[in-house]
Amino acid sequence: MEPGLSHRLLLIGSAGLCLFLGLAFRSPPVFAFALVLVLLVALARASAARRLSRLHASRSLTSSAFEGEEVRVEVALENRGRRPVVLVEVADSFGAALAERKSFLDPFPLRPGRRHRMAYRAACTRLWGVYTIGPLTVSVSDPLGLFSPRLVMPDIRPFDLFPKVQPVGGLEKLGSRPSFAPSVPTTAPAGQSAVYLGVRDFRFGDDLRRIHWPATARHGRPMVKEFERDLTPYFTLFLDLERGHRAGTGRVSTLEYVVRTAASLLASAARRGETVQLFAEGRAPAFVPPGRGELHLAFALDRLIRVRQDGALPLLDLVRREEAVVPPASTVALLTATLFLDTGRLAEAFGQFRACRIRPVLVAVDMDSFLPFTHTARPRETVEAQREALRAVAGDHDALLAILGAADDLPAELGRPDWLAAP
């Protein structure tokens, strides 16, 4: 029930009864008392509306978090009127928590032109996805507590809840060997290696401190020292979003396993200082360009939680289309939602990667171990034969292999030291 509603109804009912009795018995005092009650209710309503019109609230918080994290939300409450306001109640909606509604009361007088900062903490108890924060509502009561009007602030914003990531066991053994970045500029980078390569002609933009004076005197033109460039470790992830590989529901589904595994792979590589990039194609492409650091990881996870298994492009076709942008001597991971890849084409892709000194990793989710959704589950003998075929291809090309099923505890599997291992 709305606060003050029972008292308000009692006063209005009493005013109506006194008005009737005053008119019926022609009693001016009773009639005047009725008018006083009506005026009291009207003044209380006007007072509450006037107090509320002076208030303004705004919210500040981070735009994303991981599952299970606690988020601090700060609310700034401002009095833009000429009189103080007391007992202001603020309510917010935090969609990433099971208990969405958050309410708190500011017990202190909010003086004119002043601002109070309040905060609440909310645990992100829902599963990964995109949620909303808001709207933010402010309410204040009149002195008698009869009316509590609400002001809704149109501050509704998206909030990204990322999957909880696990340090991937075995990924550190790869080292994602240093490789030239495809976007290396022709001018000298700010940082340089200590390995001396030789001298070359001076080019516009070269640091004057790198001029090699003996070579300049010998050749009769400016010559500069040339060093080996700093190299950048690269990690590339190809993600399978083919519609036909959907299976299972909720937390036990191929989409859940694929997204959580992809998030852990990207986070493990990015937090080791590697440059990461992502290629996936559902109904719309999900491309994350090369980048490093926590900010780039947040961008990659933001794209990842929006993917759906609604694509038509097979994973190996995606790899074939984009393989030219994978730097030599780096690490590439293929994350598929099925075991039934074309082993011939897979062997061809692995062979091309190995020719460029790229260490391939294959992570396969066994869709036939999940509840069938768009297909009929294959016999287990067929599935086991395909497992052995993938192990043979991976072994022949020195690729690391991991296979996940519905019965596997995903966090425990990802954290096993030998999860990514040679077959």
N, C-alpha and C positions, 0 to 999 in steps of 0.2 A: 504494500500500500504506500502511496506517496506520502512523504513526511508532512505532517500538519493537516492531512486531509480530514481526519476524524474531527479535529478541533474546528476546522473551517466549516464542516457540515453542521456541527453542533451550533456554531454561532449563526449561520445562515438560517438554520431551522428555528432557532430561538427568535431571530429577528422577524421571520415570517409569522410565527405564532403571536408574538407581541403586536405586530402590525394588525393581524386579524382581530385580536382581542381589543386593541385600542380603537379600531373602527367599529367593532360590534358593540362595545360598551361605551363608546364615545368618551374614552379616557385619554386626555392629552398626555399625561405622564407616561402611560404605557406606550402610546404612539411615538412619543419623543424617544423613549428608550429603544424602540425598534429602529428608529432612524439612526441613533447613535451606534447600534450594533452594525447596521449596514455601512455606515461611514467608517467604522473601525476596520471592517473587512476590506473596504475599498482602499483605505490608506495603507493597510498592510501590503496589499498587492502592489500598489504604486511604489512603495518603499523598496520592496524586493526587486522590482523591475529596474528601478533607478540605480540601486546598488550594483546589479548585474551589468548594466550598461557601461559602467566605469571600468570593468575588468577586461583584461586581455591576457591570454596564456599562449606560450609557445613551448615546443618540445625540442630537445636535442639528444641524439644518441648515435651510436655507430650504425652503419647501414647493413652490417652482416655479422654473423657469429657461427660457431660450430655447434653441432648438437651437444646438449648437456652443459654448455657454457652459461654463465650468469651475465646478464646484460644490465648495465646501469642506465636508466632513463632519467634525464634531468628535465624538469618543468619549471619554466620561469613565469611567475604570476605577477602582473603589473596592475597597479591602480592608477587609472588615468583621470580620475575624478578629483573633487575638491574636499571630500570627506573620507575619513577612514572607513574601512570595511573589515568586518570580523567574521570568523567562522566560514571561511570559503572552502567548499569541497570540490576536489578535482578528481575526475575519473578518466581513465584511458583504457584503450583496448590493445593488448599485445598478442597478436595472432599466433606467434611462435610458441606460446605457452598453453598448456591445457586449460588452466584457469585464466581465461583471456582478460577479464575485467579487473582492472587495478584501480582502487579508490583510496584516497587519503585526504585528510582534513588539515588545513592550515589554521592552527588555533590562535595565532598571534594577529593583532590588528595590523592591517595593511594600510599604511599611511599614504596620503596623496602623493603621487609622483614617485613612489617607492616601488621596488621590485623584490619579491621573495623568490628564492630558488629552493625548490624541493626536488627530491629524487626518490625513485623506487627501484628495486631490483627484481628482475624477472628471469627465471630459469627457462632456457630453451628446451622444453620437454617434448616437443613434437618432432616428427621425422623431417629430414631434409626437404627443402622446397622453397617456394617464394610465398611469403605471407604478407599481411598488411598490418601496419601500426596505426591506430586511430579508429574513429575520430576522438578528439580530445574535448571533453565536456567540463564546463565550470558551472557550479550552482552556488547560490547564496540565499540565506533565509532573511526574512524580515525580523524585526525585534521580537515579535510575538511567536515566531515559528509557525505561522499559518501558511506561508507560501515559500516554495523553494524552486523558482524558475531555473531552467538550464539553458546555457549558451553553448552551442555546438561549434567548435572550431573546425573549419574545413581543412584539417591537416592530416591527410591520409597518405601514407607513403609506403612503398614496398620495403620488405625486409628479407634479405637472403639468409636462409639457414643452410649451412653447408654440412655435408656428411662428416661424421667424426672420422678423422684420418688416422691410419696406423702406419708406423715406420715399416716399410716393406723389407722383409728379410731377403737377403741375397742381392738386392739392388746395389748395395754399396760395393759388392765384389766386381761389378762391371766397371765402375769408375767413370763411366760415360766419357771415354777418352777424349782429350782436348781435340778440337777441330776448328777449322776456319769457319767463321760465321759468314753466311752468304751476303750479308750487308756490310762487310768490312769496307771502309772508305779507302779511296786511293791515297789520300793524304795521311800523314803519320798520325796515329792515334795518340791520345794524351799519355797513356801508359805504354811502355815498350819493354821488350824482353832484354835480358842482359847478354843474349847471344849475339855476337858481332858477325855479320855476314860479309861486309865489304864496303865499298864506296860506290856512289853513283852520282849522276849530274844533279845539281841543285834544281828543285822544283818549287813553284810558288806555294807558300804555306809551310815550307820546311823551317824548323827551328834553326836560327842562326848559330846557336851554340853547338850544333852538330856538324858544322863545317870542318872538313878535314884539310887543314892548311897545307901539309906537305903534298897531298894529292892535287890540291888546287894549284899550287905553284908548278907542279910537274905537268899538268894538263893545260894550264893557262886559262882555266874557266872554273867557276865555283863547283866544288865537289863536297858531298856530305857523306857522313857515316851512315850506313844502313844496318839496322838491327832486325832480328827476327821479331815478328809481331807477337804480342801476347795472344795466346790461344784460348778459346772459350769452350768448355765442355757442353755438349748438346744432348738433350733427351727429347725424342719425338714419340708421340703416342697416336696410334691410329685406332679409332673406336668404331665398333660394329653397332649400327643402329637399324639393321634390316628388319622390316616388319615381320617377316616370317619366322624370326627367332624369338618372338615373345612367348613366354611361358611363365606359369606361376602367378600368384597374386600377392599384393601387399609387400611385406618384408621378405617373403620367400618368393622372389621372382627374378627372372634374368635381368630385368632393368635395374632392380635394386643391387644385384651383385655387380653388374657392369659399372654402374655409376660409383658405387662405393670403392670398388677396386681401382677405377680410373682416378678418383680423387686421391687415394693413398699413393698411387704411383707418381702423380704429378707433385703432390706435396713432398714426398720423399726426395725427388730429384731437385725440386726448387729449393728446398731447405738445405741442400748440400751445395748450393751455389751454382747449380747448373742452369743453362738456358733451356727453357721448355717450350714446346709448341704442341698443338693438338689439332688433329684432323678428324672430323666426324661428319656424316651426312645422313640426316633423317629426311623429313619432308623439307626442311630448310637446312643449309649447311651450318655447321658449328665449327668455326675456325678460330683458333687462338694463335696469333702470330708469335714469333720468338720473343722471349723476354725473361727477365730475372727478377728475383726479390719477392717479398711478401705481397706487395701491391699487385704485381703481375699474377701471382698465385691466386689472389682473391678474384681477379678478373677471369682467370681460367675456370675457377670453381663456379663463378657466377654463370658462365656459359654452360658449364656441365650440368648444373641442377635444372636447366631449362630444356634439356634434350628429351626426346621421346623416341621410342622404337617404332617409328612410322616411315622409315626410309625404304627405298627400293634398290639402292646401290650396294652390291656385295662388297665386303671388306677388301678382298684382294683387288677388285677393280679400283677402289679408292687408293690403295697402296700404289698400284701401277700408275695412276694418274698423278699422284703427288710425290713420287719417289725422287724426282729431280731436286726437290728442295731439302732433302735430307742431307746434311753435311757429311762428308767422308770422315771416317774414324770416330763416329759418334755412336750413340745407342738408340735403337728404335724398338718400340714395343707394339705388338699387335694384340688388341684386346677384343676377343670375339665372343658372341653369345651362343655359339654352337661348336661342337667338335667336328662337324661334317664340312670341313673345308676341302677344296680340291687340292689333294696332296701334290699333284704335279705342278700346279701353279704356285703352291706354297713353296715347294722346293726351288722353283725358278726365282721367286722373290728373295728367298734366303740366299741363293747363290749370287744374285746381283748385289745384295747387301754385303756379303762377305768379300766380294771383289773390290768393294770400296772401303774395306776394313771397318764395316759397320757391324756391331754385335747385335744380332736380332734376339728379341724376347717374344715368346708366344704365351699369352694367358687365355685359356679357353674355358668358358663356362658351359657345362653340360646341360643344355636345355631339356634333354630327355629325362633328366632327374627331377624336373619340376612338374607341377601340375599342368597337363596339356591345355593349351589355350587356343591355338590356331592350327594344331597338327595332332597327329596320332603318335604316341610315344613309340619309338623304335624298340625292337627286342634288345635285351641287355647284351646278348652275344654280338650283335652288330655294333653296339656302342663300344664294347670292349675292343673289338677288332679295329675300330677307328682310333681309339686311344693309342693302341700299339702303332698304328700307321703314323700318327702325329709324333710319337716318341722317336720313331725311326727317322722321319724327316728332320726333326730337330737335332738328333744325334749326328746325322750325316753332315750337317752344316754348322756344328758347334753353337747351336742356339740354345738358350735357356727356355725351359718349359714349365708351366704350372697349369693344373686343371682343377676347376672348382665345381662342386656339385651342391645340390640343395641341402644335403645332409651335413655339409661342412659348416663349422663355426667360422664365419668369415673373418672377424677380427683375429682369432687365434691363428688361422691359416696365414693371413698376411704377415703376422709377426714372427712366424717360424723362421729361424736362421737359414734353413735349407728350402724355403718355399720356392724361390727361383733357383733352380739347379739344373745342371746338365742331365738329360734323360739317361 
